[in-house]
Amino acid sequence: MVGRDVYLRVVDNKLEIDGIIFEHSELREAKEYMQSINAQEA
């Protein structure tokens, strides 16, 4: 299955993935989110 592209950026030292903001303490949740949407690895 082909992975989906996501839009990543850092805003105010926080990770934003497709418009969803993840705090530094939520990196595990960010990884789980990317896995749940079948994000393509870079």
QUINOR-V333236 format. One record per residue. N is the residue number from 0. RES is the residue in one small letter. PHI is phi in whole degrees, 0 to 359 (999 if undefined). Layout:
BEGIN
n->N res->RES phi->PHI
n->N res->RES phi->PHI
END
This chain:
BEGIN
n->0 res->m phi->999
n->1 res->v phi->279
n->2 res->g phi->285
n->3 res->r phi->265
n->4 res->d phi->282
n->5 res->v phi->236
n->6 res->y phi->257
n->7 res->l phi->249
n->8 res->r phi->202
n->9 res->v phi->250
n->10 res->v phi->230
n->11 res->d phi->52
n->12 res->n phi->61
n->13 res->k phi->237
n->14 res->l phi->272
n->15 res->e phi->245
n->16 res->i phi->236
n->17 res->d phi->51
n->18 res->g phi->86
n->19 res->i phi->261
n->20 res->i phi->269
n->21 res->f phi->240
n->22 res->e phi->288
n->23 res->h phi->303
n->24 res->s phi->285
n->25 res->e phi->248
n->26 res->l phi->296
n->27 res->r phi->297
n->28 res->e phi->296
n->29 res->a phi->297
n->30 res->k phi->297
n->31 res->e phi->297
n->32 res->y phi->298
n->33 res->m phi->297
n->34 res->q phi->292
n->35 res->s phi->292
n->36 res->i phi->261
n->37 res->n phi->58
n->38 res->a phi->293
n->39 res->q phi->282
n->40 res->e phi->281
n->41 res->a phi->269
END
